[in-house]
């Protein structure tokens, strides 16, 4: 499966659009991570625990988007974007979305 943030895939042409595909996950913070984050907030620097958590959430959202695209018969997703939103005090949503398409190699 080809997943790309642009609308064109070099060497391929879109033969059919299957529609919007998306995948999401909602992640809650962990109290242990919050303690470490609080300490980092005092001294400054990257909060690696949250960086790792958000990277895992993005990958899970992409995996779910890919699965939905495949269920619609797509072999590529173009115009892929991410969105985040605050859900509640200690949880955030990551949404990956794009246009599911069927592509063929250029002749």
Beta strands, then each sheet from edge to edge (+ up, - down):
strand 1: 2-3
strand 2: 12-28
strand 3: 76-88
strand 4: 91-105
sheet 1: 1+ 3+ 4- 2+
end
